[in-house]
Amino acid sequence: MKFEAIRAKLHDGRYLVVDQWQIDEGQYWAITGTNGSGKTVLSCLLGGRVKLSHGTIQSLRDNIAYVSLEAQAELIEHERKVDESDLTDMAYKGTLVRDLISPLEDVADLIDGLGIRHLLDQGFRSLSTGESRKVLWVNRLRQQHDLLVLDEPYEGLDANSRDYIREWLDELAAKGIRIVWVANRLDELPDWITHVAFMHNAELMAQGVRQEVLARPEVNALIHFDSELPELPPPPAPPLMLAEDEPLVCLTQGNIGYDDRVLFDQLDWTITPGQHWAVQGPNGCGKTSLLQMLTGDNPQCYRNNLRLFGIQRGSGESIWDIKKHIGLVSASLQWQYRASTNVISALVSGLHDSIGLYKAVRDDDKKLALQWLDILGLRHKANQSLQHLSYGEQRLVLIGRALIKQPALLILDEPCQGLDDISRQMVLAFINRLVSQQRMTMLYVTHHADEIPAEFHQRLLFQPQPDGSSIILPMTTG
């Protein structure tokens, strides 16, 4: 496969530039680079999914399978569009998992290997981020392809699932199946990747043998964060004041269940100001459902004995009384954020706890948002459409949206998903800074134990049981 004098117009008006790139037989390439650099667009050129303004691609592949966050989002968006519940006034489960991956006998090993047999009769749209990712994997691995394009293939998967997929991919590579890997996390690249194409600012900046490209000084400078963090802007509102000994969160005998499946029950969990919790467990165990109960996005909060910020849920409070004290970053929020808005409005919406912005931006709010965009390195994209940013850039904007009001409780559900190495290092540095400033209490959900800051001494561990429920163990590590 050979690329010559490629120019392809991007949503933001820039042109993707590839003067020359060639993939020869027996080579396994990774496309990597900074967020918004054009990695995903370059991978889409492999299958002719992006229109060329200039140049030629020889030996274009017709039968290409993509595993990516974008492909996952497309499936979720399709399910949303066919939702008939507003018309029928009946709960709509959506397409069942068994229908998406049938015939089941062809993928029995994948179903059991990824642990999703208990999900076959659930609607796809009800799945957790990791579970929906597994369904996508089953459909991709079952098929024969000329080329398999993997754009951050492990994102959203728990450790056991990553190991299982890794073994599958190792076998495919050993058989000579053509694979191109699009990587943000360089530490996840398999040993059989032989070559690297490094993208920056929509241009193929470096290419060649893996070790040689990653050793280049100009590449190293773009994958390692060693800058001084700027001072954070002052909070836009006074801090939350609680009565003496009042916790931020108090859940007594908490439980969540759907239909005949109980995710967990009898959970006693208290979060006091200044306690930082890491929430860990496999895909589908109930982590996100628990956090959605805190944010008010899961209606089961009303049938639980839950007290938040000194307010007993179900006592006549409004959802805004709760949300104003919470900042949230999550994959589900990113997929829900379909409002037609520019970047600065998306950031300001965090001050109003809304999806999109439905009032004029005040000058002081705009000034504050621009300060955060400066910190995130996205000031130059303030007036661009959020939907035209890369997945990783969107995630950075939503991190800024969660931080802009410096809330009492900051919920970070896989915040580093989709981020390149340097952005991930920056976000983790931010978290450490916030810990030292003692302004917020944080809950951090991750499948990557090495991301958990040392100052997070509390753990909430979900241990799955054979019946599909979880035992949850609150514990202190130091």
N, C-alpha and C positions, 0 to 999 in steps of 0.2 A: 504494500500500500504506500503510495507516494503523494505528498502534498507539494504543490509548487505555486508560489506567488499568491497565497491565499489572502483574501480580504473578505470579511463578513461583517455587516453592520449589526451592532448590538442595540439593545433597547435604549441605552443612555446616549446614543449618538456616536459612540466610539466605534472604531473598526478593529475587529480581531485580525491580527497580523501574524502570518506564518509564511516566511519566505521559502523555507524548504524543510521538509520532514519526511522521513522514510522509515517504515516498519518492515523489516526483512524477516524471512522465514526463520523460526527458532528464537526470535527475540520476544521478550515479555516486557512491555512498557508500562511505566506509571506516569500519569500526568499529574503534576503537583504544582504548587504555587500559592500565592496569597489569595485571600478572599476577594471575590470580584475581579479576579485576574483573567477569567475566561476559560478556566479548566473544564467546566461542564459543557460550555459551548463547543470547545475543541473536541470533546468526546462525542458530542452530537453530530459533528461533521463526519465522523466515521460512518454513520448510517444515512447521511444525506438529510438529516432532520433540520438543518439550518441552511438557509439560502445564501449562496455565494454572490458577492458583488464582483469578485474578480478571482481568477486562478483556476487550477484544475486539481482534481483528486483522481488518481488512477487506482483501479481495482477496488472501487467502492463496494462495500458489503451490503447485501440485501437482507440477509437473515441475521439480524443483530438483536440480542436481548440486553435490556438495560435494567440494572438494579441500582436505584438511586432514591434519595429523599423526594426528588421531584416526581418520579414514577409512583411512589407511595402516596404522595399528595394528590396525584391525578385520580387514583382509585378512590380515595376518601372523598374528593370533590364530586366524582361521578355518583357515589352513593348519596351524597347530600342532594344532588340535583333530582334524583329519582325518588326522593322521600315524598310519599303521598299522605303522610299523616295529617297535614293541614287540610287536605281535601276530604279525607275519609273520617277524620276525627277518631282514628284508631292508631294505637302505637304501631310504628312501622319498624320491623327488625332489619329491613334491608336485605341484600343478597346474603344468603347463608354461606358460611365458609365452605361447606361441603360442595356447594354448587360452583364456587369459584375455582376449586382445585380438583373437580371430578374429571375423569374416573378415579376414584380413590385407590383402587387396587394398583394403579400405576405408580402411586407415590406413597405407598404404605410405609416404606422405610424412612422417608423424609418426614412424614407426619409424626411418627414415633420418635425419630431422632431429635426433632425440634420440640417435641412435647406439646403438640397442639390437637391431639385427638379429642380431648374434652371440649374443644371449641367448635367442632364440626357443625353443630346445630345452633350456633350463635350467629347473629348478623355481623357482617364484616365491620360495619360502622361502629359497633359497640366495643370493638377490641381496643386494647391498649396500643400505644405506639409500637412497642416491641412485638406484640402479637401480630399486628397487621404487617409488620416487616417480615415476620416468619412466613406468612401466607404468600407474600410476594416472592420470597425465596423459593418456596415449593414450586410455584408456577415457572420460575426461571430455570431451576435446576433440572426439571423434568424434560425440558425440550432440547432438541438438537439445534445448534446454532453455528453459523460461520464465525461469529465473534461474540464474546461475552464482555460487556462493558460494565464494570463495577465502580460506581461512584459512591465512595465512602460506604462500602458494603457492610461494615460491622455496626454502623450507627444504630442506636436503640436496642441492640441485642445484649442480653445478659452474658456472663462469662461462659457458661456451659454451651450456649448456642453459638457463640463466637468460635469456640473450640470445634464444635461439630461442623460448622460451615468451613472452617479453616482446613479440616481434613478432606472435605469434599473438593475444595478448590485445589489442594495439593495433588489430589488424584487426577483432576482434570488437566492440570498443568503437566503432570507426568505423562499423560496420554497425548500431549501435543495440542490440546484444545487452545485456540487463540483467545487470549484474555488481555484486556487493557484495564488498568486499575487507576481510578481517579482518587487521589489521596490528599487529605488534610493532615492526618496523623501519620507521619513518616515512620513512627515506631511500629505501626501495624503492617507495613509492607512485608510480604512474604519473601523468603530467601531467593525464590526463583524469579523475582523481578530483576531483569538484567539491565534495563535502560530507563532513563528518566528524561521526561520533557518538562522543563520548569517554566511556568507562565508567570508573568508580572505585567500589570497594567495593560492587559489585552494583547500582549506580545509574547511569542515564544522566545524567551530570553536565553535559555541554555538547553542543550540536548546532548545525549550521548550515554556512555557507560555510567551506570548508577553511581558507583563510588566516586568517579571523577567529577560528575556534575554536582553532587552534594558537598564535595570538598571545596568548590570554588568560593572565594571570599565574598563575591557579590551575592551568591545564593545564601551562604551562611548568614549574612546580614539580614536577610529577609525571613529567616525561619527561627531566629532566636531573639527573644525579648530581653533586652538589657538596658532599657531606658528608665530614667527616673519617672515615677508616677507623679503627675501634677497633683496639687491640692484639690480636693473635691469642693464643689460649690457649697455654700452654706445651705442647710435645709430650708425649704420655702415656707415651712410652718413650724410652730412650736412642737416639741416632742409630746408623745402620749404620756399623760400622767395617770397612774393607777393608784388605787388605795394601797396602803401598806400591806405587803405579803400577798397582794392579788397577782395571780399568774397571768401571763398573756393568753394561754390556752389551758383549758381543763376539760378533758374528755373522760367521762365515767362510764365504764361498761359499754364502750363503743362497739358498734357492729354495722356492717354493710353487707347486703346480699342482693342478688338479682335472680328472679324466678326461683329455681330450686337450688341455686348455688350460693353458698355463704362464703364471702371472701375472708372475713374475720369476725370475731365477736369477743366480748368481754375484755376489751382493750381499755386500760386505765393509762392515760398519758397526760402529763402536766409539763408545760413549757414555761419556765420563768424567764424574765427579762435577762438578756445576756447569755443565756444558754444557746449553744449552736449545735444542731442535730444533723447527723448524716443519716439518711433514710436509705436502706439497702435491701435488696431482695430480687428474685428473678422476675422476668416478664410476666405480667398478668396476675401478680400476687395481691394487688390492691393498693400499691403505693400511691398512684395518681388519684384513685378514688378517695383515699383518705385525705389527701391534700385538697381535693375539690370539695370535700365536706367542710374544710376550714374556710375556703374562699367563698362558699355559698353556691358553688356551681354543681353541687350534687344535692338533690332535694332530700336525701336521707339525713341531712344535717338536722332536719326538723323533728325527726323521731328519735334522735339521740340526745343524751344529757350532755350538752356541749356549751361551755362558757368561753367567750372570746372577748378579750379586752374589757373585762368587767361587765359584759352583757350576756345574759342567758338567751341562747337562741330560742326563738319561738315566743318571746315575751313582748312582741309588738314592734321590735326594731326593724328598720329597713335594711336591705342588703347593702346600701351605701354606707350605713353606719359601721359596717364590718369592713367593706372593701377599702375604705379610705385609709385604713391602717396597714394594708397589705400590698406588697409589690410581688409580681409574679412573672416568671419566665418559664415557658414550657412549650413542647412541640405542639400540643393541642391548641394553645393560644395562637401560635404562629399560623397554624392551618385555619383557625377561625378568623384570623385577621384579614378578611377579604375586602374590607372597606377601601374605596378608592381614595387614597390619601397620599400626601407626600411625606417625606421622611420627618420633617420638623413637626408636622401635625401629629404623626404617630407618636413621637416622643412626648409632645405636650398632652396627648390623651392620657398618659399615665398620671397626670395631675387630677384628671376627672374620672378615672377608672372606667373609661369607655372604650369600645372597639370603634375606632375612628373618632373624629372630632366634629361636633355639631354646633359649635359656636365660634365666634371670631377669636383669633389668638391675641391675647393681650401682649403688650410690649415686654413686660417683665417676664412673662412665661416664655416668650420667644427668646429673650436674652438668655434665660436659664437653659433652654433646650440647646441653643448654639454652644454654650459652654460645655455641655455634655457631649455634643457632637465633636467638638475640638478634642476632648479627652479620648473619644473612641476613634478618632482619625477619619471621621465621616463628614466633616463640615462642608466639604466640596459637593456633597450629595444631598444637602438639606432640602432642596426644592425638587428633587427627583421623586418619581413614584416609588413607593415602598415595594410594589409588586415587580418593579423592574430591576431591583437589586438581586444579587445572588442570595442563595439560601443563607450562607454564612453572614453576609452583610445584614440581612433581615434580622438574624438572631442577635447581632450586635446592637441594632436599633432597639429591639425589644428588651435587651438587657438595660440599655439606657432608659427606656420607658419605665422599667421596674424601679430603677434607682433614683429617678429624677425627684421624687418626693421624699426620698430617704425614709421609708416607712418603718413602723415599729417591728413588723414581721416581714422578712424577705424570703420568698419561697422560690428556690432555684431547682427546677425539675429538669435535669440534664441540660444545664445552661450552655455547656461547651459543644453541644451537638452541632455539627456543620462548620465549626470554626477551624481555621488553619492553625498551625503550631504557634505562631507568634501571637495571634489573637487569643488563643486559649491560655497561653502563659500570661498575657496581660490581664485577662479576666480573673484568673486565679490570684494574680498579684492584687487586683482590686479587692477580692474577697478577704485576703489577708489584711489589707489596709482597713477595711470596714470592721474586721474583728478588733483591730487595735484601737479604733476610734470609739468602739462601744456604743454606737448610736442605734444599731439594729440588732435584732435577733434573727438568725438565719436557719432555714431548713434546706439541706442540700441532698438532692436525689441524684445518684450516679451509679452506673455499672462499672466505673473505673475507680477502683479503690485508691490508686495512686494520685487521684485528683483531690482527695479529701484533705483539707488543710489540717495541720497538726493541732490547731486550737479547737477543732471540733471534737470535744471530749464525750459527747453523748451520741449514742447509736440507737436507731430503731430498726431492728433486724426482723425481716419477714422470712419465716421458715415454712415453705409449702408442705402440705400434708397430702396423703394419697387421695383424699376426697375432693381435692381442689381448693380447700380452704387454706388459711395460713395461721400459724401461731406467731404472734408479734412479741419480740423481746426488747423492752427498753433497757438500756444498760449504759454504764459510764466506763470510759476507757482510761481516764486519767484525771 
